[in-house]
Amino acid sequence: MPEYERAMRPEDLTRLFVERSNAGDAAGVAALYEEEAVVAYPPGELTVGREAIRALWEKVLSHAPRFEPEQPLPTLVSGDVALTSTPPKDGTGARAQVVRRQPDGSWLRLLDQPEFAPPAR
């Protein structure tokens, strides 16, 4: 596996995700997740484990989507765990991730909810 830039702050994960996705690097995206991470995607399903996340992103990135950076909301940190989130630019819903500090001081995603739908009114 290539040596990737590590996220040394929780907020770095979103930037690295956008950069690697736009480069079509599914393995690089998967490297942002812990081995047993859980992603709530595709909608209504769970993708569990780094290898499954890599396979998922290979499919998604085969369509060459373009991701735009989104301004993160304030990060909530408690010890070695943090909650990161961004509001989508289109104003619909939200995105949230639970991330964990690794032994080397870097951060990886543990839980990823990439699409929260706004509540029905």
C-alpha angles and dihedrals in degrees: 000000000000120000108259130195108265124229103243092179125038090241091059090071094071093050092047091047092055093045094049095042092051089049089054091241106149092170089052091051091049090051087067089068133073116249093259098034121147124220121191093220144149090042111274093015138085125227110203127196135019094268092052089047090053091050091048092051092047087060094044094046093047085078090056098232117186119226123202121209113257123207107251122232116234112295118238111215129188112174108299096349127078139178116221126184143170132194110231113247090239089062095238117131122312144267124232137179135186108216131186133210112242126219090262091056095255124120131236133183117257101172124020126189101179096176127037112176116219112256117267112254 
